[in-house]
Amino acid sequence: CGDYLVVHVNSDLMVKHKKGLERPILPLEERKFIVASLRDVDEIISFPEDEKLDYPKLIDIVKPDVVVLNYGERKFNEDEECTKRGIKTIEFPYVIASSELNTTRIINQIKKGG
């Protein structure tokens, strides 16, 4: 779809705000390292801890041709912001909470003892 893949990784503070006080499990630098290990990722960005995610600012900085949106956790009008700028959007299916890959489910299972 594109020639250069930029991935935004939420700050520790943002994850804590969205997921709860016991999160994140891994600090930002470790999560960035994991994402960077994916073959197709060219660059990883995140905002400083004290800066709220400003979606229009993010897409103005990156200037993407395509934005992949996770419609399960939408907090902004991403598709409207992209359309205004002539950016193509692609919907990425949301991994539902009952999924085997859900971190909250895994944490709760560990707390129960397996």
Secondary structure, DSSP 4 states (H G I P E B T S, - for coil): --SS-EEE---HHHHHHHH-TT--SS-HHHHHHHHHTSTT--EEE---TTS---HHHHHHHH--SEEEEETTS--S-HHHHHHHTT-EEEEEPP--TTSTT-HHHHHHHHHTT-
